[in-house]
Amino acid sequence: FSSSSSSQPSVISKMESDHFGLQKLVVALTRVGKVFAMSTTQGTEMWIKQLSAGGSDIEWKDLKQVSSNLLLAYGDNKSTAAEFVAFRPRSGEVLQRAQMKGGGELMVSSLPLYTSGSWKILNDGAKSDVGSLPSRMLLATSFNERQTRLIPPTEEAIRLFETHRSSIFLHSVDIEKD
């Protein structure tokens, strides 16, 4: 289960198993970009990371599970850019960072489609090996910039999305505040 490249023992090897023999983590993200994992059996903190640099104005929104060994955190600064960070849930190891123009009204939707092989956030990002596990495809929409990006933007993902595009429906509701 170890996905860490360091010589330290993996988080999973330090965890106790539950009565089913499973080793589970709860991974949480705060608005200021602190992400942490806790053991479900011990209730102890297994690792903690700060995704934002000091003084960053990024407001982190959510985590999306791409595969069992890859999570994507995303947020925006409400004006110019959205930020994405892909990391390993078992170790907290950050694999990729990417930015997309157009902060503010950002929505990331999970699609019922999966790819295999390497995975990357955006075209300008480096690919990360996610092993042989299938990886969920995502759609990132910036309403300020009126653009939508497929994640990952690989040829396989684009071909798969084009094949199933007519059967995919996304719904967004804009609620005005009084």
N, C-alpha and C positions, 0 to 999 in steps of 0.2 A: 504493500500500500504506500510505501514511501515515495513522495514525488519531489523531495528536496534533494538538491545536488550537493549539499554540504555534508560534512562528516558527522554532524550532530544526529542523534536519534530522531526519527520522525515523530510528529505529534501523535499519530495513530499508535505507534509502538508504546507510547507512554500512557495510553488510555486503557481503562478497564472495559470489559465487555458487559453488556446488559444480559438479562436472563435468556435472551435468544441468541447470544453469542455475537451481537452486533456492536460496533463501535461507532457512535454517532456524535456529530457536532451540530450545534446551533451557531450559525454565522449571522451577525447583526451589523448594520451600518447606521451611523449617526449622521445628522445633517451636516456636521462639521468635518466629516470624512474619516472618522475613527471607525475602523472595522475590526471586529474581534470574534473569536470562536470560543465556545464553551462546551465542555463535555456534558452530554445529557445524563450520564450515569453519576458523575461526581459533582457536577455543578461548578466546576472550577474553570478558570480562564486558561485556555491552551495557548493562545497567541493573540497579539494585538498589533495593529499597524495604523499609521496615519497616512491617508491617501493624499491629502492636500498639503502643500508647502505652507509654512508659516505665513500668516497674513493673506492667504488665498480667500477670494470672495466666492468660491464655488459652493453652492448649496447642493449637497448630495441627496439624491432622490430615492434610489432603490437598488436592489441586487437582482440579477437575473441568473438563473442556473442554466448554463450552456450545456454542461455535461456533468457527470458525477465528479470530475476532477478539474472543472473550470467554472468560475463565477465571473460575472461582469457587473461592476459597480458603475453607476453613472450619475452625473449631476450637471448643473449649469450655473453660470454667473448672472443670469437674467438679462444679459445684454448682448454679448459678443460671441460666446463660445460654450459648447457642451464638452464635458470631459468624460472619458471612458477609461476604466482600469480593469484589466483581466488578471485574475489571480487564482492560485490553487487554494481551495477551501481547507485542505488538510494541513497546510504549512503556512499559508499567508503569503507565499512567494509571489511577488508581482511579476507577471510575464510580459505585459504590454501596457502602454499608455497611448492614448490617441485623443485628438481634439477634433471637433466638427464645428464649423462656423454656425452661428445662430443659437444663442442661448435663449433663456426665457421660457417659452412654451415648448418644452421637449417631452416627447412621449416615446417610450421604447416598448414595443409589443413582441411577445413571444409568438412565433409561428408554429403550426403543427407539422413542421418540416425539419428534417435532420440531414446533416452532411457527415462525411467521414474524412479522416486524414488531418491535414494541417488546418489551422484556424487563425484568422486575424481579425482585428477590429475594423479597420478601414483600409483603403487601398495603399496609403502611405505607411502603414504599420508593418512590422516584421511578422512573419508567420510563427505561430507557436504549435509545437507538436502536442496534440491532445490524445495521442495513442490511437488505438483501434476503436475507441468508444464513439458512438454517434454523438454529434454536437447539434444542439438546437439552433435554428436560424432565428434571427431577430430583425425587426424593422425599427429604425430610429428615425423619428419624424421631428423636424424643427419647424414649428408653425410660423415663427418669426421670419425664417428664410424661405419658407414654403418649399422645403426639400425633404425627401425621404431617402434613407440609405439602407441597403440590405447589409446585414452583418451575419456572416462574413461575406465580403465581396469577391468570392472566388468564382471561377468559371462553373464549377459544379453547382454551387449554390444558386447562381443566376439562372442556369439551365433548369434546375429543379423548381425555382420560384416561377419562372415563365410557364412551365408545364401546369402548375397548380394555381396560378394567379386568379383565374376566373372563379375559383371556389373559395377564395379567402376574403373575408369581410372584416373590416375594422370599424369600430364605432367610437367616436369621441364626442363628449358633451362639454360644451363651454357654459359654465354657470356664472352669470353676472353677480357680483357682490353688491349689496345695497350700501 
